[in-house]
Amino acid sequence: MKEFNPENISLLTCKSRFDLWIQFINLKSVSEIAEIGVFRGLFASQILKNCLSINRYYMIDPWKKLKDWNKPLNIDNQTFEQCYLETLERTDFAKSRRIILRGKTTEVINQIDDESLDLIYIDGDHTLKGISIDLLNSYSKVKDGGYIAGDDFCVSIWQHKSNYEPTLIFPYAIYFAEAVGAHIYALPFNQFVIKKDIKKKDFKFINLSGDSRYNNSSLLKQFEIQLKNIEI
Ligand SMILES: C[S@@+](CC[C@H](N)C(=O)[O-])C[C@H]1O[C@@H](n2cnc3c(N)ncnc32)[C@H](O)[C@@H]1O
């Protein structure tokens, strides 16, 4: 894999998260990639179509209704089965490069060798439980010098209505980067990326998103705002 600094991505030319990761993967010549949370295979198909350096694309998703996931996308089993079939159809052109691991992260991720991935893209269960499990399990699967990235790095934890669990990718991913001693970048389109660097062990938060609200990674304000919105 070529050496690459995420700060070199020409973020201004990216029109979507798809553009951003296609550019990133092509610049890094990523070969081994995993995606946690695949749903209808939209991201996977775009990446496989536009990134020919990819030799192996692991797709992790249970494609089933989960009893412990309080998020709007936790739909019925029949619709999930359709999403699974859609994913197969959408990525059929790249079937020799895809490996489907059907199950929750904890159930299937150990089918991937430790330190084998150049990049893992986390877009599954976005709750505090989900992102803790996904980041911890992903870290050991990525090579030294590889990247852990993800979607829904939203400045507000109240991504959905307040009867759903909050989305804790932000700020939790920043806390995780500090715990392992890594650089973490906030990128446009609610994306983040952590660079695994075992030798350096240096924590730094680099905000390239253009949104200064990421610079405050405490939670108190977010709960205060939510409490004010509740009608008593
Ligand atoms: C936002 S969608 C993924 C969208 C996809 N990454 C894209 O960009 O096209 C979230 C997916 O996460 C999956 N998911 C939820 N909990 C999960 C878990 N514990 N492990 C793996 N996947 C999970 C859901 O089944 C759902 O398909």
The ligand as a Gaussian input file, in Angstrom:
#p B3LYP/6-31G(d) Opt

LIG

0 1
 C      -26.761000       2.406000       7.637000
 S      -26.936000       0.737000       7.131000
 C      -25.483000       0.463000       6.171000
 C      -25.431000       1.241000       4.887000
 C      -24.255000       0.887000       3.985000
 N      -23.011000       0.948000       4.702000
 C      -24.181000       1.832000       2.805000
 O      -23.534000       2.872000       2.919000
 O      -24.739000       1.528000       1.743000
 C      -26.677000      -0.112000       8.658000
 C      -26.586000      -1.627000       8.568000
 O      -25.962000      -2.072000       9.780000
 C      -26.381000      -3.362000      10.060000
 N      -26.110000      -3.681000      11.479000
 C      -26.825000      -3.349000      12.576000
 N      -26.292000      -3.873000      13.686000
 C      -25.185000      -4.547000      13.283000
 C      -24.212000      -5.317000      13.976000
 N      -24.265000      -5.490000      15.304000
 N      -23.214000      -5.877000      13.261000
 C      -23.155000      -5.711000      11.907000
 N      -24.054000      -4.994000      11.202000
 C      -25.059000      -4.423000      11.879000
 C      -27.873000      -3.335000       9.712000
 O      -28.364000      -4.634000       9.449000
 C      -27.897000      -2.391000       8.498000
 O      -27.970000      -3.135000       7.301000

